[in-house]
């Protein structure tokens, strides 16, 4: 594939406020280390496209494989996990105390952790 082929693909991105320097940061999860900043949403999107072009060009020049974009359609939103019985009990008790299902409580815990990681 050529650089133009890769640039025509729809890579998902995340835009988050930059609490330290102001403005916004754009991250392309499928392109490790590909990110940029901008003062406004329009700026960060434009800068993100420039960063994506530079990232893909550099990887192609180095002879590295370029990951194809993941799609949310590739994920069902479900997974199964086995946990120790004592953890299962603690989660069940906490969920009941909060008045929600275990699934809702675990989703809350995962979302809270994700928010803390991205803060």
DRENKOLLO-363400 format. One line per 4 residues: number of its first residue (from 1); their letters; for each residue x, y, z of C-alpha. Coordinates in nm, 4 decimals. Each point is the difference from the previous one (the first is absolute). Example, Ala and Ser with C-alpha at 12.3 -4.5 7.8 and 13.67 -1.06 7.14 Angstrom:
// DRENKOLLO-363400
1) AS) 1.2300 -0.4500 0.7800 | 0.1370 0.3440 -0.0660 $
//
This chain:
// DRENKOLLO-363400
1) XXXX) 0.0000 0.0000 0.0000 | 0.1098 0.3579 -0.0625 | -0.0020 0.2957 0.2376 | -0.3147 0.1247 -0.1787 $
5) XXXX) -0.1695 -0.3358 0.0568 | 0.0706 0.0177 0.3737 | -0.1043 0.3659 0.0223 | -0.3340 -0.0837 -0.1623 $
9) XXXX) -0.0812 -0.2489 0.2786 | -0.2211 0.1137 0.2868 | 0.2213 -0.0341 0.3080 | -0.1937 0.0582 0.3230 $
13) XXXX) 0.1336 0.2737 0.2235 | -0.0638 0.1446 0.3433 | 0.0057 0.3693 0.0831 | 0.0527 0.0917 0.3628 $
17) XXXX) 0.0432 0.3388 0.1694 | 0.3589 0.0809 0.0946 | -0.0395 0.1077 0.3618 | 0.3666 0.0989 0.0362 $
21) XXXX) 0.0691 0.2097 -0.3076 | -0.3537 0.0793 -0.1163 | -0.1505 -0.0922 -0.3324 | -0.0450 -0.3623 -0.1015 $
25) XXXX) 0.1948 -0.3180 -0.0707 | -0.0884 -0.2457 -0.2760 | 0.1035 -0.3650 0.0272 | -0.0243 -0.2757 -0.2613 $
29) XXXX) -0.0294 -0.3238 0.2033 | 0.0770 -0.2216 -0.3007 | 0.3244 0.1898 -0.0717 | 0.2156 -0.0298 0.3138 $
33) XXXX) 0.1619 0.3312 0.0905 | -0.1904 0.1988 -0.2633 | -0.1401 0.3096 0.1670 | -0.0123 0.3757 -0.0330 $
37) XXXX) -0.1283 0.3142 0.1694 | -0.2024 0.3050 -0.0980 | -0.1591 0.3060 0.1561 | -0.3461 -0.0724 -0.1463 $
41) XXXX) -0.1829 -0.3113 -0.1178 | 0.0562 0.1049 -0.3625 | 0.3720 0.0541 0.0692 | 0.0451 -0.3341 0.1733 $
45) XXXX) -0.1744 -0.1888 -0.2810 | 0.2167 0.1720 -0.2651 | 0.3149 -0.0590 0.2058 | -0.1079 -0.3596 0.0570 $
49) XXXX) -0.0206 -0.0598 -0.3744 | 0.3517 0.1419 -0.0395 | 0.1228 -0.2236 0.2843 | -0.1673 -0.3039 -0.1547 $
53) XXXX) 0.1633 0.0733 -0.3379 | 0.3411 0.0404 0.1647 | -0.0454 -0.3142 0.2127 | -0.1060 -0.2172 -0.2945 $
57) XXXX) 0.2750 0.1408 -0.2241 | 0.2658 -0.0695 0.2620 | -0.1202 -0.3545 0.0545 | -0.0107 -0.0706 -0.3737 $
61) XXXX) 0.3525 0.1396 -0.0454 | 0.1209 -0.2234 0.2847 | -0.1595 -0.3006 -0.1694 | -0.2403 -0.0594 0.2891 $
65) XXXX) -0.3512 -0.1351 -0.0334 | -0.2760 0.2575 0.0357 | -0.2949 -0.1227 0.2080 | -0.3380 0.0250 -0.1654 $
69) XXXX) -0.2696 0.1915 0.1883 | -0.2130 -0.1902 0.2466 | -0.3720 0.0500 -0.0141 | -0.2396 0.0019 0.2924 $
73) XXXX) -0.2001 -0.2460 -0.2098 | 0.2802 -0.2501 0.0649 | -0.0928 -0.0068 0.3696 | -0.3164 -0.1466 0.1506 $
77) XXXX) 0.0172 0.1903 0.3288 | 0.0014 -0.3300 0.1864 | 0.2666 -0.2165 0.1547 | 0.0123 -0.2774 0.2563 $
81) XXXX) 0.2363 -0.0091 0.2914 | 0.0618 -0.2418 0.2829 | 0.0784 0.1560 0.3358 | 0.0719 -0.1379 0.3452 $
85) XXXX) -0.3083 -0.0791 0.2088 | 0.0936 0.2525 0.2701 | 0.0221 0.2799 -0.2614 | -0.3330 -0.1091 -0.1496 $
89) XXXX) -0.1541 0.0213 0.3485 | 0.1445 0.3484 0.0632 | -0.1252 0.1303 -0.3341 | -0.3463 -0.1509 0.0574 $
93) XXXX) -0.0225 0.1606 0.3457 | 0.1190 0.3396 -0.1266 | -0.2389 -0.0096 -0.2965 | -0.2920 -0.0861 0.2270 $
97) XXXX) 0.0964 0.2818 0.2373 | 0.0014 0.2421 -0.2956 | -0.3337 -0.1359 -0.1251 | 0.1292 -0.1039 -0.3423 $
101) XXXX) 0.0712 -0.3251 -0.1808 | 0.3472 -0.1514 0.0113 | 0.0419 0.0799 -0.3707 | -0.0853 0.3659 0.0594 $
105) XXXX) 0.2312 0.0162 0.3011 | 0.2929 -0.1554 -0.1881 | -0.0615 0.2378 -0.2926 | 0.0107 0.2886 0.2484 $
109) XXXX) 0.3314 -0.1262 0.1453 | 0.1557 -0.0424 -0.3450 | -0.1207 0.3427 -0.1151 | 0.1296 0.1661 0.3158 $
113) XXXX) 0.3392 -0.1636 -0.0463 | 0.0115 0.1083 -0.3655 | -0.0837 0.3589 0.0986 | 0.2742 -0.0006 0.2638 $
117) XXX) 0.2527 -0.1354 -0.2513 | -0.0843 0.2755 -0.2501 | -0.0055 0.2822 0.2508 $
//
